[in-house]
């Protein structure tokens, strides 16, 4: 029960901001449909992986929530750059956040 509540908090403070930032950046860039499709694939594989990690490592989950809400970590940094569906998107979002 506590794990479910913690997963809900993690999704609200981490997963939702990732999806929002990616959607906003794609809208601003007027990304083609193919890119949007790739992003949806990336998010559909990354979100469950992040939730699994949060469920297994409460310390990581808590520190990630704090880092994200305070701005020390960007949502783009949580995307799995080694995932073929996420690599280009993660790189683009990380580079655009730095500039």
C-alpha positions in Angstrom: 0.0 0.0 0.0 2.8 2.4 0.9 4.6 1.3 -2.3 1.5 2.2 -4.4 1.3 5.6 -2.8 5.0 6.2 -3.3 4.6 5.1 -7.0 1.8 7.6 -7.4 3.9 10.4 -6.0 6.9 9.5 -8.2 4.6 9.4 -11.2 3.2 12.8 -10.3 6.5 14.5 -9.6 8.7 12.8 -12.2 6.9 11.0 -15.0 4.3 13.7 -15.6 6.9 16.5 -15.8 9.0 14.4 -18.3 6.0 14.0 -20.5 5.0 17.6 -20.2 8.5 18.9 -21.0 8.9 16.6 -24.0 5.5 17.6 -25.4 6.2 21.3 -24.9 9.6 21.1 -26.6 8.2 19.1 -29.6 5.3 21.6 -29.9 7.8 24.5 -29.9 10.0 22.8 -32.5 7.0 21.8 -34.6 8.3 18.3 -34.7 7.1 15.9 -37.5 4.7 13.0 -36.7 7.6 10.5 -37.0 9.4 12.2 -34.1 6.3 12.4 -32.0 5.8 8.7 -32.5 9.4 8.0 -31.5 8.9 10.0 -28.4 5.8 8.1 -27.5 7.7 4.9 -27.9 10.5 6.2 -25.7 8.1 7.4 -22.9 6.2 4.1 -23.0 9.4 2.2 -22.3 11.1 4.7 -20.0 8.2 5.4 -17.6 7.7 1.8 -16.4 11.5 1.4 -16.0 11.6 4.5 -13.8 8.6 3.4 -11.8 10.3 0.0 -11.3 13.5 1.6 -10.1 11.6 3.9 -7.8 9.7 0.9 -6.3 13.0 -0.9 -5.6 15.1 2.1 -4.4 13.1 4.6 -2.3 16.2 6.6 -1.6 16.8 7.1 -5.4 13.2 7.9 -5.9 13.0 10.5 -3.1 16.3 12.2 -4.2 15.1 12.2 -7.8 11.8 13.9 -6.8 13.7 16.6 -4.8 16.3 17.1 -7.6 13.6 17.5 -10.2 11.4 19.9 -8.2 14.4 22.0 -7.2 15.8 22.1 -10.7 19.0 20.3 -10.1 17.9 17.6 -12.5 15.9 18.1 -15.7 13.3 15.7 -16.9 15.3 15.1 -20.0 18.2 13.7 -17.9 16.0 10.8 -16.8 15.4 9.6 -20.3 17.4 6.5 -21.1 19.9 7.6 -23.7 20.9 4.0 -24.4 17.4 3.2 -25.4 17.2 3.5 -29.2 13.8 5.2 -29.1 15.1 7.7 -26.5 18.7 8.4 -27.5 18.2 11.3 -30.0 15.4 12.8 -27.9 17.4 12.7 -24.7 20.4 14.3 -26.4 18.3 17.0 -28.0 16.4 17.9 -24.8 19.6 17.9 -22.7 21.5 20.1 -25.1 18.6 22.5 -25.5 18.3 22.8 -21.7 22.0 23.7 -21.4 21.8 26.5 -24.0 
